[in-house]
Amino acid sequence: MNKLRAYALLLFIAFTLVRCSQSLQPEWVGLNDVEIYSIGSSESVLSMKIECFNPNQFPLVLKSANLDISLDNHYLGHTNIDSLIHIPALDTFAIPVKVQLDMKNIVNNALSLALQDSVILKLDGEVKAGRTALQISRKVHYEGKQPSGLFLK
């Protein structure tokens, strides 16, 4: 009887892993509410909302994310999201992000960024997400053009 339970549990875990591994990655929609949260001489904080669309027919839960953010190949800063974010099925959702800015890089490149009408935004890192109790870590890489006006308010 114990072997039957063990096999049933293993079969359930295997089915769940296969089912979750077939989930589609959320699609990038855009940025909203970009603003400077705090200003300092060596470090400042930028807050924004990253909007995405969940193409899956089931909800997901984002458990954590560690992302490096760059503008036009200039390192902007790092963000660490460590709160649970519930992602609805087949719907758009927003992830609130606070980025610790590297002021040395920003001051050196602010003029060149201000003179452009668009910038290339890069997000690189890792997210931990999944369905309820089963979480899977995945590498994230996004690169796309954004209007520079978003960052120069």
C-alpha positions, 0 to 999 in steps of 0.5 A, a space after each residue: 500500500 505504501 508503494 502505491 502511494 509513493 508511485 501515485 505521489 511521484 506520478 502527480 509530481 511528474 505530471 505537475 512539473 510537465 504541466 508547469 514547464 509548458 507554461 508560456 512566458 508573459 509578454 512585454 507590454 510597456 512601462 508606466 508611472 516612471 518617477 524618481 522615488 528618492 535622490 541622493 549623491 551616490 544612489 537614487 531610487 527610480 520607481 516604475 511599473 512593468 506591464 506584461 500580459 499572461 498568455 496562459 489559461 491559468 493564473 501564476 504567482 511571481 515569488 521573486 525576481 532579480 533584474 539588472 536594468 540598462 539603457 542604451 547599454 549603460 548600466 542603470 541599476 538593480 532591482 530585487 522583487 521579493 513579494 508575491 505578485 498574483 498574475 491573472 490568467 489571460 490578462 495584463 498585470 503590472 509589477 511595481 519595481 524600485 530600481 537602485 540607480 548607479 548615479 555615477 553611470 547616470 551622470 556620465 551618460 545623462 546628456 547622451 540619453 536626453 538628446 535621443 527620442 528613444 532608448 533601448 531598455 534591457 532587463 536581464 536576470 532571473 525570476 521565480 514564478 509558477 502555480 501555487 506551491 510549485 515555483 520554477 526559476 527562469 532566466 529573463 532577457 528583454 530588449 526593446 525600444 522605449 521613448 526616452 521621455 519616460 525616464 526624463 520626467 
